[in-house]
């Protein structure tokens, strides 16, 4: 176990001691999970089986969070969580070429290839503070300290060729850091690294029922890895295309940067003779994914639609439970977009 993991464990044990000794008083506990997967070019259900695009698209993005959080006096909160981030970017020629590898349906010719993968798995500690700015606005600031144990961070550029007889060849220029060499089915090795990110959320309430919020999740999201395997050079298949093509493997420290997630929301509450509802518009940005949501909320229930990507959102929120489900198809195996988040809160 590396020194950073030991330090995180010491922090958690210290917090547990302070709580048990009544030095720090908890006011509530929250358990939460949030799973997000976006794959416009291929169905989510086919991602594990191979690359078989059924529509246009230039990315596959996913992330998952699982954790618990303690609310403390003076508007502080602490928590621990596990997280997974997975981002793959590519262009249409790359998508077509990999589809040909799966289906052998692509016309003969040359196809420029460009593929960027950025993925990481970690666990960590979070500390946040709720700050009332006035009677009408507030700010929440959160800091995450992370310990990483899985990583894929690489750029592949080159040319693929479909020959007249249907044979396929390709040549990549490779710059690739990893804990498991996925291109050549290499073994998984143990890696270690530490990282950090910052969360900010501002909310404002105005006259006549109007409100607004700005949320930035995982700002300055960085991981610092020690002694990662690093492949750099030329990768070709079959080898006869260029026998001089070779990859150099070495171990290096590496800084990995991951994308932040931002949301901007405007809402209007409507009240008339006992009728209460809220309409809202929300813009969302995360790497190559962007969306504009229009939603209607009433009695804790939420219905939303995103016209650009044809996605739908259903939700429910009470004082102790929050649930949200995002989908683009009622049949899960046919979906390209999906999100399931749930949070449960118990006051103490």
ABEGO torsion letter per residue (X at the ends): XBAAAAAAAAAAAAAAAAAAAGABBBABBBBBBBBBBBBAABBAAAAAAEBBBABBEABBBBBBBBBBBBBBBGGBBBBBBBBBBBBBBBBAAAAAAAAAAAAGABBBEBBBBBBBBBBBBBBBBBBBBBBBABAABBBBBBBBBBBBABBBBBBBBEBBBBBAAGBBBBBBBBBBBBABBAAAGBBBBBBBBBBBBBBBBBBBBBBGGBBBBBBBBGBGBBBBBBGBBBBBEBBBOBAAABAABBBBBBBBBBBBBBBBBBBBBBBBBBBBGGBBBBBBBBBBBBEABBBBBBBBBBGGBBBBBBAAAGBBBBBBBBAABBBBBBBABABAAABABBBBBBBBBBBX
